[in-house]
């Protein structure tokens, strides 16, 4: 398995999204923490296009530091908008994301299911910042149709999956608390509806554990459909992304289930929105290395 760093590290230190200078700085800091594999995000149109304009600088920096970007995530919530014109524009932005993923030599391109067309009274999931342990109040408009929203989600993910396949990339989707696909069985339902083996899972331990999932069972359900791992800990009472060993996740049996299902991809440490993040990232990396060594799992 490979051990990598998630982009939540950069977001936690410098904002959502980080300014260009801070994005470069985060990449250097990830390298200094000992990572060889990282992910990169382009958040909505402005930030995504900024990365596209500066892609040579990002690639040169990673090459100089000996880093490989394994996953690129264009964050484009309008992919699930009920407005057809907005969805069309979002799909064009996703194509830019595909171009960037290929340029960086990524293995994966990531998407999310985002929030449905509901009215959030107060906090909205992952709006101005990636925050955890939030409680949402939601008003459902009388004209809202879940069937229509679901059909839009399926149609958009079908298109994204096919575009990724045509570009020799695999598309992975992350179930997240507060979004349309928030648990294992919802993702399996979406995969069935999309009907394309090029769609897989970002298995995020912190989000799924907060959804009261039995993580080894979730791994059994998804099996070889797990393309990528995000690992962070919590108590199961909220979707906090704590350092490994700071919560109650049974890590040994999580990795035993992954080995049983022959997962050999990248395990990206997804610790964030906590104090002392550098220390927690360093400790989590050591925790993971020790665990994999104890279980005779080769680290590449």
C-alpha positions in Angstrom: 0.0 0.0 0.0 1.0 3.6 -0.5 0.7 6.2 2.3 -0.3 9.7 1.2 -1.6 13.0 2.5 -5.1 14.5 1.8 -5.7 18.1 0.7 -7.6 18.6 4.0 -4.2 19.3 5.5 -3.8 22.4 3.2 -7.4 23.5 3.8 -7.1 23.2 7.6 -3.9 25.4 7.6 -4.7 28.0 5.0 -8.4 28.2 4.1 -10.9 26.8 1.6 -9.5 26.9 -0.9 -5.9 27.9 0.0 -4.5 30.9 -1.9 -2.0 29.9 -4.6 1.1 30.7 -2.5 -0.3 28.7 0.4 -1.1 25.8 -1.9 2.6 25.6 -2.9 3.6 26.0 0.7 1.3 23.1 1.8 2.9 20.8 -0.8 6.3 21.6 0.5 5.1 21.0 4.0 3.6 17.6 3.0 7.0 16.6 1.6 8.7 17.8 4.8 6.3 15.5 6.8 7.7 12.6 4.8 4.9 12.0 2.3 5.6 10.8 -1.2 2.0 10.7 -2.4 -0.5 13.6 -2.2 -3.9 14.7 -3.6 -4.9 18.1 -5.0 -8.2 19.9 -5.2 -9.6 22.6 -7.4 -12.5 24.2 -5.6 -15.2 25.6 -7.9 -14.6 27.5 -11.0 -12.2 30.3 -9.8 -9.8 28.0 -8.0 -9.9 25.2 -10.6 -9.0 27.6 -13.4 -6.3 29.1 -11.2 -4.7 25.7 -10.9 -5.1 25.1 -14.6 -3.3 28.3 -15.4 -0.5 27.4 -13.0 -0.3 23.7 -13.6 3.3 23.8 -14.8 4.4 25.4 -11.5 2.5 22.7 -9.5 4.1 19.9 -11.5 7.6 21.3 -11.3 7.2 21.7 -7.6 6.1 18.1 -7.1 8.8 16.8 -9.4 11.4 18.8 -7.4 10.2 17.4 -4.1 9.8 13.8 -5.4 6.0 13.9 -4.9 3.3 12.2 -7.0 -0.2 13.5 -7.1 -2.3 10.3 -7.1 -5.8 11.9 -7.0 -7.2 15.2 -8.3 -10.6 16.4 -7.0 -12.4 19.1 -8.9 -15.1 20.3 -6.4 -18.0 21.3 -8.6 -21.3 21.3 -6.7 -23.3 22.4 -9.8 -22.8 19.0 -11.3 -26.0 18.1 -9.3 -27.9 21.4 -9.9 -31.5 21.1 -11.0 -30.7 23.9 -13.5 -29.6 22.2 -16.8 -27.5 25.2 -17.9 -25.5 25.1 -14.6 -25.0 21.4 -15.0 -23.7 21.8 -18.5 -21.1 24.4 -17.4 -20.2 22.2 -14.4 -19.5 19.3 -16.8 -17.2 21.5 -18.9 -15.3 22.4 -15.7 -15.1 18.7 -14.9 -13.5 18.1 -18.2 -10.8 20.7 -17.2 -10.3 18.6 -14.0 -9.8 15.5 -16.2 -7.2 17.4 -18.2 -5.4 18.4 -15.0 -5.5 14.8 -13.6 -3.9 13.5 -16.8 -1.3 16.3 -16.8 -0.3 15.5 -13.2 -0.2 11.8 -14.0 -2.9 10.9 -11.5 -4.4 7.5 -11.2 -7.8 8.8 -10.0 -10.2 11.7 -10.4 -12.6 12.3 -7.5 -16.1 13.7 -7.2 -18.7 14.0 -4.4 -22.5 13.8 -4.5 -22.9 17.2 -2.9 -26.0 18.5 -1.2 -29.5 18.3 -2.7 -31.6 21.3 -3.6 -32.9 22.0 -0.1 -32.9 25.1 1.9 -30.4 24.9 4.8 -31.4 27.2 7.7 -28.0 28.1 9.1 -24.9 25.9 8.4 -24.7 24.3 5.0 -22.4 21.2 4.5 -19.0 22.1 3.1 -20.0 25.6 2.0 -17.3 28.2 2.9 -15.2 25.8 4.8 -14.8 22.0 5.3 -16.2 21.7 8.8 -17.2 18.7 10.9 -19.5 18.0 13.9 -22.2 20.3 12.5 -26.0 20.0 12.9 -28.2 21.0 10.1 -31.8 22.4 9.9 -33.4 21.9 6.5 -36.6 23.2 4.9 -38.0 21.1 2.1 -39.7 23.2 -0.6 -43.2 21.8 -1.5 -42.0 21.6 -5.1 -38.9 19.6 -4.4 -38.8 16.2 -6.0 -36.3 13.6 -4.7 -36.9 11.5 -7.8 -35.8 14.4 -10.0 -32.8 15.1 -7.9 -31.7 11.5 -7.9 -32.1 11.2 -11.6 -29.9 14.4 -12.0 -27.3 12.9 -9.8 -27.3 9.6 -11.7 -27.1 11.3 -15.1 -24.2 13.5 -14.0 -22.2 10.7 -12.4 -22.8 8.6 -15.5 -21.3 11.3 -17.7 -18.4 11.9 -15.4 -17.6 8.2 -15.1 -17.6 7.8 -18.9 -15.4 10.9 -19.4 -12.9 9.6 -16.8 -12.8 6.2 -18.5 -12.2 7.8 -21.9 -9.2 9.6 -20.3 -7.8 6.4 -18.8 -8.7 7.6 -15.3 -10.8 5.9 -12.6 -13.6 8.0 -11.0 -14.0 7.7 -7.2 -16.8 9.1 -5.2 -16.6 9.9 -1.5 -19.7 9.3 0.8 -19.8 12.3 3.2 -22.0 13.2 6.1 -24.6 15.8 4.9 -24.5 14.9 1.2 -26.8 12.9 -1.0 -24.5 9.8 -0.9 -23.5 9.6 2.8 -23.1 5.9 3.4 -22.1 2.6 1.9 -25.5 1.4 0.7 -26.4 4.7 -0.9 -23.1 4.5 -2.8 -23.9 0.9 -3.9 -27.3 2.0 -5.1 -25.7 4.8 -7.1 -23.1 2.4 -8.6 -26.0 0.1 -9.7 -27.8 3.0 -11.3 -24.7 4.2 -13.1 -23.8 0.7 -14.3 -20.1 1.4 -15.1 -17.2 -0.5 -13.4 -15.1 2.7 -13.8 -16.9 4.2 -10.8 -15.5 3.3 -7.4 -15.4 4.5 -3.8 -13.3 6.8 -1.7 -13.6 4.9 1.5 -13.5 7.6 4.2 -13.3 6.0 7.6 -14.2 9.2 9.5 -17.4 9.9 7.5 -18.6 6.3 7.4 -17.8 5.6 11.1 -19.9 8.7 12.0 -22.8 7.2 10.0 -22.6 4.2 12.4 -21.2 1.9 9.8 -19.4 -1.3 10.8 -16.3 -0.5 8.8 -15.1 -4.0 8.0 -18.6 -4.9 6.8 -18.6 -1.7 4.6 -15.4 -2.9 3.1 -16.9 -6.3 2.4 -19.9 -4.7 0.7 -17.7 -2.5 -1.5 -14.9 -5.1 -1.9 -12.9 -4.3 -5.1 -14.9 -1.2 -5.7 -12.7 0.7 -3.2 -10.3 2.7 -5.3 -8.8 5.0 -2.6 -8.8 5.4 1.2 -9.1 8.5 3.4 -8.2 7.6 7.0 -9.0 9.7 10.1 -10.4 8.7 13.5 -13.3 9.8 15.7 -15.6 8.5 18.4 -18.4 7.6 16.0 -20.5 10.4 17.5 -19.5 13.0 14.9 -17.6 13.1 11.6 -14.5 14.8 13.2 -11.2 14.0 11.3 -8.9 13.2 14.2 -5.4 11.7 14.2 -5.3 7.9 14.0 -5.5 6.4 17.4 -7.4 9.4 18.8 -10.8 7.8 18.4 -12.3 4.4 18.7 -11.9 3.0 15.1 -10.7 -0.6 15.1 -7.9 -0.1 12.7 -6.4 -3.6 12.7 -9.7 -5.2 11.6 -10.3 -2.4 9.0 -7.0 -3.2 7.4 -7.5 -7.0 7.8 -10.7 -6.5 5.7 -8.9 -4.5 3.1 -6.2 -7.2 2.8 -8.9 -9.8 2.5 -10.3 -7.9 -0.5 -6.9 -7.3 -2.0 -6.8 -3.5 -1.7 -3.3 -2.3 -2.6 -3.9 1.4 -3.4 -3.2 4.6 -1.6 -4.1 5.2 2.0 -4.3 9.0 2.4 -4.2 10.5 5.9 -7.3 12.8 6.1 -6.7 14.5 9.4 -7.9 18.1 9.7 -9.7 21.1 11.3 -7.9 20.3 14.6 -5.1 22.0 16.6 -1.5 20.9 16.1 -2.2 19.4 12.7 1.5 18.9 11.8 2.1 16.9 14.9 -1.1 14.9 14.4 -0.2 14.2 10.7 3.3 13.0 11.8 1.9 10.8 14.5 -0.8 9.4 12.2 1.8 8.5 9.6 3.8 6.7 12.3 0.7 5.0 13.6 -0.1 3.7 10.2 3.4 2.6 9.3 3.6 0.7 12.6 0.2 -0.9 12.0 1.0 -2.0 8.4 4.4 -3.3 9.6 2.8 -5.3 12.4 0.3 -6.8 9.9 3.1 -7.6 7.3 1.5 -5.2 4.8 4.2 -3.9 2.4 4.4 -0.1 2.1 5.4 1.1 -1.3 
